[in-house]
């Protein structure tokens, strides 16, 4: 019975030795490859340590298999002391030879783990930062404005860092400003410019009652930054609930659309793109504003969605509003984006921002 158990143990230890031996062989290949390619010193050291540990375990199981097999084949009183002494001696020798490196390797692993953790934190911040930045330029939630119903939608094109932005905020007790804009280009630089333009315009719209004056001041300030490769298209509408009017000014922006007096009318550009000419002049226009009137603003990514050579275009945008002028602003924005996606023969690569405001 004892002989059979020892034979089974010997077979089990031999199997374990084979498994650990295969692992040791693979780790040896990895170590040799890294060493030959002149890889990172710490990584190569850790690979060598892993190989030695697997080799140590392989030898230990192999010696145990030999000890069990020898004990099963010969009288125990003659063989066991010699075999066990030899097994212990060899494993202890391996431990002395490699053991001093095991602690060092463990510290290297801990150090690299800490570096990887910090690197992951940095990557997480890099992923989070553009989202937070985009949320400042095109927020998911708009403020509750008494007497108005708001809708918005935003879709980033090729990346999170975009130059499209919109804003809705009170400039006085009875006046509400709605702004939408687009900075040429993609990436961090246009995004920074958009951020500066958005919040400078807040200041100027509170300072000047006429949005055209606010645009002139914004243009002068932005042009002074000396970035000739960047241009800004922007449309601003100021709703005056006390006077029952809206006053708008547009710096080279695509036409906004107004549902008023049972018809859809365009609110077209009233001056050139911002940062094109520091001394450019702008003018504003005033239109009556009734309850139920709706104003639709968007960036050029919507109108320029393509099906081959055909553009989605301003007419389709205006017709969408014309077909159902009583539609909820939020539903209108989402419907327009879906219509542009369906029309486009491929993904829409430009940023799209849509803003709709209805006076209740």
N, C-alpha and C positions, 0 to 999 in steps of 0.2 A: 504493500500500500504506500509506504513512504517513498519507495523508488519511483512509483508511478506519479506521485505528487511532485517529486523533484524533477521528473522528466517534463511534466506539464509546465512547471515553473521555468525550466530551462528554455522550453519552446517560446513561452511568453516573453521572457527577457530577450531572446534572440530576435523575436518579431519587433519588440520595442527598439532594439539596437538598429535594426534595419530601417525603421521609420525615422529615427533620429539621425541615422547616417545619411539618408536621402536629404533631410533638411540641412544637415551640415554641408553636404555637397553643393546644394543650391546657394547657400549663404557664402560658401567659398567662391563660387562663380561671381556672385554679386560683388564681393569684396575685391576680387582680382580685376573685375571690369572697372569698378570705381577707381581703384589704384592706378590702372593703366591709363584711364582718361583724365587723370589729374583732378579728380573731383574734390568737393569740399572736405577739408581735413577732418573735421569732427564727424561728418557722416561716414567717411572711410574708416575711422577708428571705431565707430559704433558697429559698422558692418563686420569688421574683424572680430570685435568682442562677441557679437552674436554667433559668428562661426565657431569661435573657440568654446562657447558655452554648449552649443549643440554637439561639438566634437567630444567635449568632456562627458556629456550625458550618454553619447553613443558608446564610448569606451566603458563607462560604468555599467551600462546594461549588458554589454558584451562580456565583461568579466563576471558579472553575476550569472549570465547564461552558462559560461564555462564552469563556474563553481558548482552550480546546480547539476550540470551534466556529469561532471567528474565525481561529485558526491553520490549521484545515483548509480554510477558504474563501478565504484570501488568501495571497500569498507570505509565507513565514515571516520573511524578512529585513526586511520592512516592519512586520509586525504584532506579532510575538512580543515585542520589547522593550517596546512601548507597553502591550500587554495585560497582560503579566506585571507590569510596573511598577504599573499601575493596580490589579491584583488584590492585589499585596503591600501597596500603600499603603492600600487600603481595609481589609484584614484587620488590618494593624498598627494602623490608627486604631480599629477595633473593640476590639482587645486593650487599647490604651491607655485607651479609654473605660470598658471593663468589667473589665479585668484586675485593677485594684486591689481590686475587690470579691471576686474569686474566692478569694483567700487567706482573707479574712475569712469568706466563706461556708463554706469548708472547715473553718475552726476552729469555726464554729457547729455544723456537722454533727458534728464530733468531740465537741464539748461535749454536744450532745443525745444522741449515741450513748452517751456515758458515763452520762448521767442515766437513759436508758432501761435500760442494763445494771443500774444500781443499783436502779432501780424493779423490775426483773424479779427481782433477788435478794430484795428485800423481799417481793414477792408469793410467791416460792417459800418463804420463811420463814413467811409467813402461812398457806400451805397445809400446810406441814410441822408447824407448831406444834400445831394441833388434833389431828393424827394422833398426835404424840408424847404429847400430853395424854391422849387417849383410851386410848393404850396403857398409861398408868399406872393408869387407872381400871378398864379391862377388858382385861388383857393377853392376847395371843394364846397365850402359853405359860404354863402353870402349873408350879409347882415339883414335882419328884419327891418324893413323900411315901411313905416305906416303909410297906407294909401297906395302902395305899389306891390305888385307880384313879380318876383324875379325868377329867372331861369338861367342856367349856365351849363356848358359842357366844355371839356378840354381833352384833347388827345395829343400826346407827344408824338413827334415824327420819328426821327432816327435816334433820338436819345432823350434823356430826362432834362438835360440842360438846354433850355429853349429860350427864345427871345419874345415869345407871345405873352401878353399879360392883359388882365382886365381888373376893373376896380369899380365899386359902387360905395358911395359914402355921402353923408350930409355935409353941405358947405354952409348952410344957414338953417334956421328953424323951418323955413318953407321951401328950401331948395336942395335938390338931390343931384349929385353928379354921377354920371356913368361914363366910364372910360374903357376903351379897348385899343391895344397897340401891338406893334410887331417890329422888332429890331432885325435887320438883315443878318444872315449868318446863323451858325449853330455853335454850340459849345459854351464854355464858361464866360468868355468875353461879352458876347451879345446878351447873355443872361444878366451879367452885372450891369450893363448899360440899361437894360429893361427895368431892373430894380431901381436904379437911380432915377430914371425918367418917371416911373410910377409914383414914387414918394415925393419927388420935387413938384410934380404936378399937383399933388394934394395941397401943398403949401401955396402954390400960385393961384389955384382955383378958390381958395379961401381969401386970398389977397385981392384978386381981381374979380369983379362981378361978371365981366365979359369973358367967355372962354377963349376968344381970339387973343385977347391980351395975355392970358395965361400961357397960350401956345407960343406967343412971341417971346415971352420971358424964358420959357422952357427951352426954346430953340437957341436963344443966345447963350444960356448957361451950358447946355449940352454941347454946342458947337465949340465952346471955349475949351473943352476937354481935349481937343486935338485928336480925334479919331476919325479921319476922313473916310476910312473904309466902312464905317457903320452909318446907316441911315435908319430913321424911325418913321413908320407910318402910324398915325394915331387919330382917333376920333373921340371927341368929348361932347357929351350932351348934358346940359343942365336943365332939370325939370323944376319949374317954379309953380308950386301948387297954389300959391296965393294969387299970382297973376294969371294962372291957367294957361301957361305957355311952356314951350321948350326952346332953348337956344343952343345951337350946335356950331361947332367949328371942326374942320377936318384937315389934317396935314397929310395930304396925299394918300389917304386910307381908302380901301374899297368902299363903295357906296353902302351906307346903312339904309334900312328900309323902315318906313313909318306907315302903320295902318291908321289912317285918320280920315274922317268924313267919308267913310265907305269906299276908300280907295287906298292903294299902296303907292307911296311916293318915295323916290330916292333922296337920301341926304348925302350929296356928293361933296368932293373935296373943295375946301375953301382956301387952300394955300398949299405950298410945296411940302415935300418931305422934310422932316426935322433933320438938322445937321447938314443939310445941303447948302444952305446960304445963311450965315449968321445974322444977316440983316433982313431976312425975309419978312414980309408982312402977311398977316392972316386977317380974315374977316369972319364974322359970325352971321347966322340967320336965325330969325325967330319965327316960330310956327305956333298956332293955337294948339292947346292940349286939352282933350276932352276925356271924360271917364270912359274906359274901355279901349283907349288908344294903346297901341303896342309898337315898340321900337325894337328892331332887330339889328344887332351889330355882330361882326365876325371878322376873322383875319383871312388873309388871302389863301391859306391852305385849304379852306372849304371851297371857294370858287374855282381853284386851280386843280382840283381832283381830276384825274385824266382817264379817259377811255381812248387809248391810242392818241390821236391828234386832237380829239374833242375834249373841251373843258366842261366841268359841271356848270360853271358860269353863274352870273348874276341873275339871269332870267329865271332859272330853275329855283333859285333861292327866293326870289320875289313871288313866283307862282305858288310855292309851298305856303307862304303866308296868305296869299290871295285866296287859295282854295278853302282855308279854314282860319279866318281871322280871329275867331273866338277861342282858338286852341290855347291850352295852358302854356305859359312861357317855357317851363321845364320840358314839357312834352315836345314843343316845337324845336328846341335845341337838339334834343336827342333824335327826333325824326330827321332833321336836316343832316346830322352826322351819319345816320344809317343810310339815308338816301345817297349821300356822297360815296360811302363805302360800296354800296351796291352798284353805283354808276362806274366807279373806278375799276379798270381792268387789272390792277395790282394793288398792293398795299399803298396807303396814303403816306408818303415819306415826309411831307412837310407838317409842321405843327398846325393844329386847328383849335381855335378858341371861338366860342359862340356865346353871346350874351343877349338875353331878351328881357325887356322891362315893359310891364303893362300898368297903366294907371287904373286903379280900381274905382 
